[in-house]
Amino acid sequence: MKILFVAAEAAPIAKVGGMGDVVGTLTPILRKMGHDVRILMPYYGFLPDKLEIPEKSVWQGSAMFQTFDIFETVLPGTDVPLYLLGHAAFAPRRIYQGDDEPWRFTFFANGGAQFALNYWQPNVIHCHDWHTGMIPVWMYKTPEIKTVFTIHNLAYQGPARSHVEEMAWCPPYMQENNVMAGAIQFADCVNTVSPTYAKQIQTPEYGEALDALLALKKDKIVGVVNGIDPDQYNPATDSNLDQPFSIETLDQRVTNKIALQKQVGLEVNSGAFLVSMVTRLVEQKGLDIVLPILEQYLSYTGDQFLVLGTGEERYETQLREISERYPGRMSVQLLYNDGLSRRIYGGSDAFLMPSRFEPCGISQMMAMRYGCVPIVRHTGGLVDTVSPHNPIEKTGTGYCFNLYESLDLYTSLIRASESYLYRETWKELQIRGMSQDFSWERSARKYIQLYQDILSPTAETLPSVTSPESK
Ligand SMILES: Nc1ncnc2c1ncn2[C@@H]1O[C@H](COP(=O)(O)OP(=O)(O)O[C@H]2O[C@H](CO)[C@@H](O)[C@H](O)[C@H]2O)[C@@H](O)[C@H]1O
């Protein structure tokens, strides 16, 4: 099959969060499985620092009364052909943010549709999040090209239909009120990145006002859990760690904890329970239930707390203020740094992920792979990837709480902190986490099945798209 991934991010060269991980990791695996998979991404201003890009474009197209250039290169470390859509709108050294976001990504999606129609025609366009959400709408009348739309973040839904109409051609059959809704209506298949979240978004609590539409389209909505690349994220070979380790040499892991404490300005104390977060500092990630109890937690225990992240100013400010009151006990690193994130996974005792909602979550899998025990709110993909620790039956991989409330979170933190004193049990818990199979192969096979289903639908798998006009 010929599959074109169209996305705003692709790790390792353009990544803000988990969507970049998925695009950068799933594509080489699908190629290994024998499919011609390629990526189309914007040509951001910072990309020449990260990879070789030929000066000459391979194709020139036009969209929304603008011309754009397509440059062809390869995603570093893989054999995946990478096409970069070059236009002045993407020249700034940023992926997101800026008032022009609705325009530049609508333009990118339009360019993507033109690219697939006129330059490299795939069997399936695999679109990611609202930035590419108009592609399924525009491709609806092109039955030879099918579309899969993956929801990584339902909360960001893109411009309203009326706004799209001012910028681009908006087909009369698109009746939904924004780009995300249009994509859900017209993609041949919609998937989220875990089975639990796929069900949750069909309810008012998690549907971000699209639950009714999602419930209506439930026959074409599936959940495919994300994975991580076990070779790329391997504590035994990761050069970011001071002391690489494996299950067999887990006792050596403490060297990384000490090095991490030194690096981020925490008291060097191998016995202190060190809880970390690596996250985008946004509402989704549960800062609203962490901040109210953080001071009590630090004053009632001798534990340490570390945050690596960037995002909303209100969270950055509050975290910084609390950390100033707890020097040596709490450290806040307001930056994006892949190497440091791995040192945190490889050196902290526990990884906190109290998400309000979580489509899948990749960080908790990375944490487990590196022997860092997750403490999670049991929602979405965190249900599918972390199981509650039961010290008597010796099962489970982490600490889980259910309510999106500070008190429930606090109880979990204290339970984890106290359990840490029982080192042998803790070590068993770490080993169970490290032994989980989070590799992409199983999920990649599910994606292949999903592409095949929409290319040759049987009565059972036929997408139940209903629209005023038939295809
Ligand atoms: N400051 C920082 N420095 C270094 N690295 C940082 C960082 N902040 C975040 N990261 C990294 O970004 C990634 C975060 O991925 P997640 O899947 O956990 O969440 P995200 O909400 O971004 O993804 C969304 O898309 C993914 C992919 O589908 C879903 O798993 C998820 O549920 C959904 O919210 C991890 O690789 C993490 O290490």
Ligand as a Chemical Component Dictionary entry (heavy atoms), coordinates in Angstrom:
data_LIG
# 
_chem_comp.id                   LIG 
_chem_comp.type                 NON-POLYMER 
_chem_comp.pdbx_formal_charge   0 
_chem_comp.three_letter_code    LIG 
# 
loop_
_chem_comp_atom.comp_id 
_chem_comp_atom.atom_id 
_chem_comp_atom.alt_atom_id 
_chem_comp_atom.type_symbol 
_chem_comp_atom.charge 
_chem_comp_atom.model_Cartn_x 
_chem_comp_atom.model_Cartn_y 
_chem_comp_atom.model_Cartn_z 
_chem_comp_atom.pdbx_ordinal 
LIG N1  N1  N 0 9.716  19.855 28.054 1  
LIG C1  C1  C 0 9.920  18.705 27.442 2  
LIG N2  N2  N 0 11.178 18.312 27.130 3  
LIG C2  C2  C 0 11.399 17.144 26.492 4  
LIG N3  N3  N 0 10.430 16.287 26.104 5  
LIG C3  C3  C 0 9.168  16.631 26.379 6  
LIG C4  C4  C 0 8.836  17.840 27.054 7  
LIG N4  N4  N 0 7.495  17.911 27.171 8  
LIG C5  C5  C 0 6.997  16.796 26.610 9  
LIG N5  N5  N 0 8.006  16.021 26.122 10 
LIG C6  C6  C 0 7.900  14.745 25.414 11 
LIG O1  O1  O 0 6.736  14.826 24.580 12 
LIG C7  C7  C 0 6.092  13.563 24.577 13 
LIG C8  C8  C 0 4.737  13.695 25.220 14 
LIG O2  O2  O 0 3.924  12.722 24.710 15 
LIG P1  P1  P 0 2.524  12.308 25.340 16 
LIG O3  O3  O 0 1.945  11.304 24.430 17 
LIG O4  O4  O 0 2.745  11.827 26.724 18 
LIG O5  O5  O 0 1.665  13.626 25.414 19 
LIG P2  P2  P 0 1.070  14.737 24.373 20 
LIG O6  O6  O 0 -0.048 15.337 25.129 21 
LIG O7  O7  O 0 2.134  15.644 23.929 22 
LIG O8  O8  O 0 0.522  13.931 23.126 23 
LIG C9  C9  C 0 -0.769 13.821 22.516 24 
LIG O9  O9  O 0 -0.578 12.911 21.417 25 
LIG C10 C10 C 0 -0.004 11.685 21.840 26 
LIG C11 C11 C 0 0.266  10.877 20.594 27 
LIG O10 O10 O 0 -0.859 10.311 20.066 28 
LIG C12 C12 C 0 -0.900 10.956 22.825 29 
LIG O11 O11 O 0 -0.186 9.846  23.317 30 
LIG C13 C13 C 0 -1.284 11.870 23.985 31 
LIG O12 O12 O 0 -2.220 11.241 24.819 32 
LIG C14 C14 C 0 -1.824 13.169 23.430 33 
LIG O13 O13 O 0 -2.195 14.055 24.473 34 
LIG C15 C15 C 0 6.980  12.596 25.320 35 
LIG O14 O14 O 0 7.893  12.031 24.406 36 
LIG C16 C16 C 0 7.721  13.525 26.297 37 
LIG O15 O15 O 0 8.938  12.999 26.733 38 
# 
loop_
_chem_comp_bond.comp_id 
_chem_comp_bond.atom_id_1 
_chem_comp_bond.atom_id_2 
_chem_comp_bond.value_order 
_chem_comp_bond.pdbx_ordinal 
LIG N1  C1  SING 1  
LIG C1  N2  SING 2  
LIG C1  C4  DOUB 3  
LIG N2  C2  DOUB 4  
LIG C2  N3  SING 5  
LIG N3  C3  DOUB 6  
LIG C3  C4  SING 7  
LIG C3  N5  SING 8  
LIG C4  N4  SING 9  
LIG N4  C5  DOUB 10 
LIG C5  N5  SING 11 
LIG N5  C6  SING 12 
LIG C6  O1  SING 13 
LIG C6  C16 SING 14 
LIG O1  C7  SING 15 
LIG C7  C8  SING 16 
LIG C7  C15 SING 17 
LIG C8  O2  SING 18 
LIG O2  P1  SING 19 
LIG P1  O3  DOUB 20 
LIG P1  O4  SING 21 
LIG P1  O5  SING 22 
LIG O5  P2  SING 23 
LIG P2  O6  DOUB 24 
LIG P2  O7  SING 25 
LIG P2  O8  SING 26 
LIG O8  C9  SING 27 
LIG C9  O9  SING 28 
LIG C9  C14 SING 29 
LIG O9  C10 SING 30 
LIG C10 C11 SING 31 
LIG C10 C12 SING 32 
LIG C11 O10 SING 33 
LIG C12 O11 SING 34 
LIG C12 C13 SING 35 
LIG C13 O12 SING 36 
LIG C13 C14 SING 37 
LIG C14 O13 SING 38 
LIG C15 O14 SING 39 
LIG C15 C16 SING 40 
LIG C16 O15 SING 41 
# 
